[in-house]
Structure formats: structure tokens, C-alpha cells
């Protein structure tokens, strides 16, 4: 069988493309688990470093959880995506997961702030090669009418990774040292990288686009950039998704602390309460958003924008009730409801991005939304919340973090309005057309 015939078989309906999607979802799971485990271990790490004469301030901890990971994760995403738009995406992803897993293991060897900071930078460098190439790969395994569902399944990895970090990570951390916990978390990624390299096939780029001929791979970056910034539905979805992700990272980085401060629970107790809320809200929400968008967009492509607009807006009252209900279990339930609505918006917004750009620009297109959403969401969101909480503490005491969360919900309103505007730009767009025009 020729290489071209082999490529043509890849992505046809059947079990293999579902296997590939499952492997990609696992890479996202380990990505989120490795990046979030530090938020659970940071107090133990601080105590361990202090015992060795290297104490960490809260500023140090914030830098380790946010900036150390985010600065190269955001910056390197675009050039790595450019490589993925020209070369083998599955090889890039396999190398990336192996790299960040080894870097997570190196975090366990840290002896102070700077050595841990360097290891966290390495984790961010590795994870920069994961998501954007995966989005591009998925788009050549699944047709446009299936794309939101496929991205929803892939994006479940983020929810599952956070859930595993919260539940299993907190439990393991109470049983053993923070160093052993990091080694345990890192080990499966190296194995998965090998499986990815050996079993996943690289599909022909643009295989679902009618009469698509791959252009010269040396096309200057400025041409790609011009195409993207003049693409209205793309720009609208990127900006709206970024506004939503800002709140998402607030929940991810500060949610665990919120329960600790409000109710004085142990790490395991918080993990066993907040973890199921994330899982039971996140997974159904992710799948519901993807399925609804794919089904309704067949009638009117604007539903790809309307679905995330509705989900973003409905998350606001759910989170508001959670923040001020005053009891742990009801707070977790309403957080789960808010997370459900939040995740309804996720897959359709990313589906728009992949559906409206050219096949040879898909990884780059995804990298820009990851760059912006992580720069603002992960780089700035946790810091903004901490600053607001500090300013409110003299007047609101232990509830200062709750009010800081409430103020940040403005970003979900901005996201909802942005998705409504994006939906207008999709009027008349055919879901199964070439993916880069009306």
C-alpha cells in the first residue's frame, strides 16, 4: 500500500480514529495534571524548603504556580505550532509529552526556589508543543460536522487531569512526600509519549477540504498572520474564548484555596469534594456543548457562537450562588453547575477556530488562542484575584477571596457578548465547506 493510500485510510469512520482521539485526550489529561499538581503541593514544598533554610514567600509560590510555567508555554506555542503546520504533528506531540513528563520528575529534585523555577519553566516549554498540534491533527481525523464533539472529547482531558490532580494528587500527597508525588505523576507521561510515537499515524493535511492542495511550506508567517487577523469569526472566537478562560484559570488556581479558607478542611477533604464537582460538571458540560453545537450548526452555523454565549452567561448566577451560599457541600454543587455551563462554551469556541481557517494554518491558529488565553488567564488571572483579595481583606476578612471571585465574573459576561458577536459573523457559513470562507 502506498503512503498516500495509507493516509487516505486514516480518519475514515471506524475505531482507529477514536483510538487516536483517546490518546490525544490522555496527553491533555497528563498535561493538566502535571501543570496543576503544584497548586496542591505548594504548601508542603514551602515547608520542606524552609526546613533546609530556603523559605518561600507567597510571592515565590505565585511565581512558581503561574509565571514560571506560563512565560515559555505562551511564547513558544506559536513557533512550535508553525512547525506543526509544516511537519509531523504526532511526532511533535510525542516529543512534547515526553519532555514535560521528564521535567515534572526533575521538579522533585529541586532544592530551592530557583531550581524549582527552572524545572517548572521546562514543564511549560514541553507543554507548549501539545495542544495546538493536537487541534490540527483532530481536524484531519474528523469532519467539520463532527469537530465540536471531537474537540469536546479531547478537552475532557483538562477536566480529567484537574480531577485526578485534586483527588488522587491530594490523597497521595497526604500519604507520601511531595517529591514522591511528583515522580508518581510524571511516570505515565513517558510511557504515553512512546505509545503516541509508535501507534498514531499522521493523516494527510486538509483531507476533508474539497480540492485542497497544500501550499508551499515556506510561506512567510506574515501571510498567515494577515489571514487570521482579518478573519472575523476567528478573531471573535479567540477574544471571547480568552475572556472565558480568564475565569477558568481563576477557578483552577484559587478554587482549592477558596474551600480551605472558607471551611478549614484538609487537603484530602477538599480534593474529595471539589474534585467530583469539577468532574461531574466539567465532563457532561464539555460533551453537551460539543454535541449541541455540531447538531444545531447543521441547521444554522450561528449556533456555534450561540451555544458558548448561552453557556458563558448561565455560569454567572451559578458561580455567584456558590460563592456566598456558606456551606461546603452546597458550594461544591453550585460550583459544579457553574463549571458545567462554563464548559458548554469550551468546545464550540475552539471548533469555530478550526472550522474557519485554512488547513495549513490550523495549528498556528490554535496557538494564538492558547497564547492569548494563557498569557491573560494563567499569567494575569491568578495575580489579579490575589491583588483584589488583598485589597478587600480589611473589610471582608476571610470572604475577601469570595468577593474577588465575584468581581472576576465580569469576564464571563464579556465572553457571552463576544460570542454573540461572533455568531453574527458565522451567518451563512457552511459547516462542511472549505473551512476558510463563506
N, C-alpha and C positions, 0 to 999 in steps of 0.2 A: 504493500500500500504506500502511495506517495505521501510526502509530508502534507501536501495540500488536501488530499482526501482525509488524512487523519485529522487535520484542523477542522474540516467541514463536519466531521462527526462530533467534535467537541461542542457541547452546548445544545445538541439536539435533545428533545424531551426524553427523559429517562432518569435512571438512578444516578448516573455518573455526575451530572451537573449538580444534583442535590448533595452528593458527597463533597464536591468541591466547595459548595456554599457552606456546608457544615465545617469543613476545615478552615475556611476563611473566618467563619464565626468564632471558632476556637481561638484563632490568632487574635481577634479583637477582645475575646474574654481574657486571655493572658495579658494582653496589653493593658487593659483597665485594671486588672488585679495587681500587676506589677507597679503601676503608677500610683494606685490608691493605698496600697498596704502601708506606706509610710505614715499616713494620717492616723492609723491605728497604733502604730509602734512608736510614734514620735516622743511620747512622754517617757516610755521605757528607755529609748535611746538617749534622751536628755539625762535621765538619772544615771545611766551607765557611763556616759561621757563625764559627768560631774564627779563620779567616783574615781575617775582617772585623772582628775584635775583639769578637765576641758569642758566646763559647763556651757550649756546652750541657753541663750535668751529666747523669748518668744519671737523676736525678730529673726534670729537664726533659724528657728523652726519654720517660720513662714517662708523664708527663703528656700529652705530645703524642700518643703512640700510644693511650692509653686514655681518660683523663678528658676531654680536650678534645673528643673525638668523642662519648663516651658520655653526658655530662651532659645535653645538649639532645636527643640522639637518644632517650633513655629518657623524658624528661619530656614532650616534645612528641608522642610517639607516641599517647597516649591522646586528647588533644583533636583531633588530625588524624583519628584513627580514628572519633571521634564525627561529624565532618564526612562521612567516607566512608560512614557508616551512614545518611546523610540525602541526600547529593548524589552527583554523578557520580564513581565510583571511578576510572574510566580517566583522567579529566581531572586528578584529584589525583596519580595515579601519573606521568602525563606531565610535569606541572609539577615534581614532586619530582626526577625523574631529571635534568631539565634544570638545576635549581637546584644539585644536588650535583655535577654534572659541571663547571659553571662554577666552583663553589667549589674543586674539586680543581685546576683550572687556576690559580686565584688562589694556591694554596699555592706554586706555582712562583715567584711574585713576592715571597715572604716574604724579609725581610732580617734577621730575628732571631726570638727565641722568641715574643714577644707577637704579632707579625704572623702567624706561622705558627699559633699557638694560635687566633687569631681565625678564620683560614681553615679550620682543622680543625673548629671549632665550627660553621661554616657547612655543612661537609660533613655533619656529624651532623644538623643541622636539616633538610637536604634529604632525607637517607635515612630520617628519621622518617616520611615520607609514602609509603614504598614497600611494605613487606611486609604490614602489616595490611590495607590496602585490596586488595592482590593476593589474599590468602587469601579475603577476602569475595567478590571477583569470580570466583575459581575455583569457589567453591561454587555459583554460579549458572550455571556452564557445564557442570558435571559432577554427576551423581547421587551420592547417598551411597555407593553400592556401588562407585563409581569414584574416590572422593575421596582416599583414601590414595595411590593411584597418581598422580593429578594433582598432589597436593602434593609427592610424591616427585620428579616431573619438574621442577616449579618449584624445589624445594630443591636440585636438582642445580646450579643457578646458583651457590650458595655454594661448592660443591666446585670447579666450573669456574673461578670467579672467583679463588679461592685458588690453584688450579693455575696459572692464567695469570700471576698476580702473582709466584708463586715462580719459574716457569720463564722466561717471556718478560720479566717485570719485572726479574729479576736479570740476565738477559742484556743487556737494553737498558741497564741501569744501568752495566754494565761497559763498554759501548760509548760512552755519552754522559754528559752531566751529569745530576744528579738533577732539575734544573729541567726539562730537555727530557723526561725520563722522565715527569714528572707531566703535562706538556702532551700527550704522546702517549697516556697512559692516559685523560685527560679527554675527548679529542675525540669518540670514538664515542658517548658518552652523550648529547650534544646532538642528534645525528642520530637516535638511538633514541627520544628524547623526542618528536620531531616525528612519527616513524613511528607511535608509540603514539597520539598525539592524532588523527591523520588516518585510521587504519585499524582501530582497535579500537572495537567497539560496546559500549555499556553495556546489559547484559541486565536483564530485569525482575527485581527483587529477590524472592527467595523462590519462584522459578518451579518448583522441584521439591518444594515443600511443599504437601501436599494442602489445599485450601480456605484457603490463606493469604491474608489481607488485610492489607496494610501498615498499621500503626497510625499514629496521629498522630505526625509527625516532631518535635513539640515535647515529646515525653515526657521528663520530668525524668531527669537522669542517675542520681539515687538509685534509681530503679526498676530501671534496667539493672544497676546495681551490686548491688542486692539479689538479683536473679535469678541473677547469676553466682556470688556468694559462697555461695549456698545450693544450687548445682548441684554435687553431689558428684563425678561423673566429670570435670567441668570443673576443679574445684579440684585434684583428684588429679593430673590430667594436667599442669596448669600447674606445680605444685610439683615433680613428677618430672622434667618437661622442663627446668626451671630447674637442678636438680641435675646433669643430664647435660650441659647447655650450659656449666656452670662448667668441666668438664674440657675441653670442646670449645674454649673460648677459651684455656685454658692451652696446648693444642696449637698453636693458631693463632698466638698471640703469642710463645711461647717455643720452639716446635719448631725453627725455623730456627736460633736461637741455640744450642740443645742440640747440633745437629750441628757447628756452628762450634767450640764449646768442646771437644767430645769428640774431634774428628778434625782440627782446624786446616785445614779446607777453604776454598776460595774461595767467594764468593757464588754464582757460576755453578755450581760443582760441587755445592753444597748444593741449589740450586734444581733442578738436573737429576736429583738423587737423591730429595729429599724431595717435589718436585712430582709425579712419577709415583706415589709411594706414596700421596699424598693423592687423586690422580685414580683410580688403579686400585682403591683401597679404597673411596673415597667414592661414586663413581657406581654401581657394582654394589650396594653396601650400601644406598644410598638407594632404588634401584629394587626390590631384593629385599624390603625392609621394606614398601614400599607395595603391591606385588603380593601378598605373603603375607597382609598384613592384610586387604586387600579380598576375597581369595578365601576365607580361613578365617572371616572375620566373617559371611559369608552363612550359615554353619552355627551359629556362636556368637559374638555380639558381643564376648565377653570376649577373643577373640583380638586385638582392637585394643589391649588392655592387655598381654596375654601376650607378644606379639611384641616390643615395646620392652623388656619386663622381661628377656627372654632375651638380646636384643642387648646391653643395658647390662651384664649380668652377664658375658657371654663376652668383653667388651672388656677386662676387668680382667687376666686372665692374659696376653693378647696384649700389652698395653702393658707389663706387668711384664717379660716376656722381652725386649722391645725395649729397655727402659731399661738392662738390665745384660748384654746379650749381647756387647758390647765390640768390635764391628766395624761399619763404616758400612753396607755392603750388607745384612747380616742385620738390623741395626737398622731400616733402611728397610722391609724386607719385613714384619717383625712390627708395625711402626707401621702399615703398610698394612692388615694383618689386623685390628688393633685399630680402625682408622678404619672398616673395613667393618662390624664389629659395632656400633660407635657409631652409624653412620648407618642401620643397620637400625631403630634405635629412633626415628629422627627423624620420618619422615612419619606413621607411625601415631599418634604422640602428638599431632601437630598436627591430624591427621584427627579424633581424638576431640573436640578443642576446637571444630572447625567443625560436627561432626555433632550435638552435644548442646545447642547454644544456638539461640535464635530467629534467624530470618533478619535482622531489623533490629538484631541485636546482634553480628553476626559479626566485623565489623572491630574493634569495641570489645573483644570477647573476645580476639581475636588480639593487640591492642595491649597488654593486660595481661600476657600471657605474654612478649611482647617486652620490655616494661618491666622485668619482674622478672628475666628471664634475662639481659638485657644489663646491668642495674644490678649484679647479683651476678656474672655471668660475665665481662663485659668490664670493668666498673668495679672489681670487687674481685679477681677471679681472678688476673690477672697480678701485681697488687701482693702478694697473699698468697704466690704462688710465689716472687717475688723476695725477700720477707722471710724465708721458710723457708730458701731457698738461702743467704742471707747468714748466718743463724744456724748452718747446718750446715757452712759453708765451713771453719772452723778444724779440724774433724775429718775432713771428707771431701774437701776440696780441690776439684779440677776436677769431681768427681762430685756436688757438693752440689746441682746443679740436677736431676740424675737422681733423687736421693732426694726432692727436693721434689715432682717429678712423681709419684713412687710414693705419697707421702702423700696427694696430691690425688685419687688413685683412689678414696678413700673416697666421694667424691661419686657415683661410678658405682654403688657398692653401695647408697647411699641411693636413687638413681634407680630401680634394679631393684626394690627393696622397695616403693617408691611406686607403680610401675606395676602390681605385683601387687595392691596395694590398689585401685587404680583399676579394674582388670579386674573385681573383685568388684562394683563399683558399676554395671557395664555388664550384669550378668546380666539376661536377659530383654529387653534393649533391641533394638529392631528397627532395622536399618541403614537401611531405606527409610521409616521413619516421619517424623513432622514435624520431627524434629531437636531437640526440646526437651521430651521426656518419655518415659515408658515406655508 
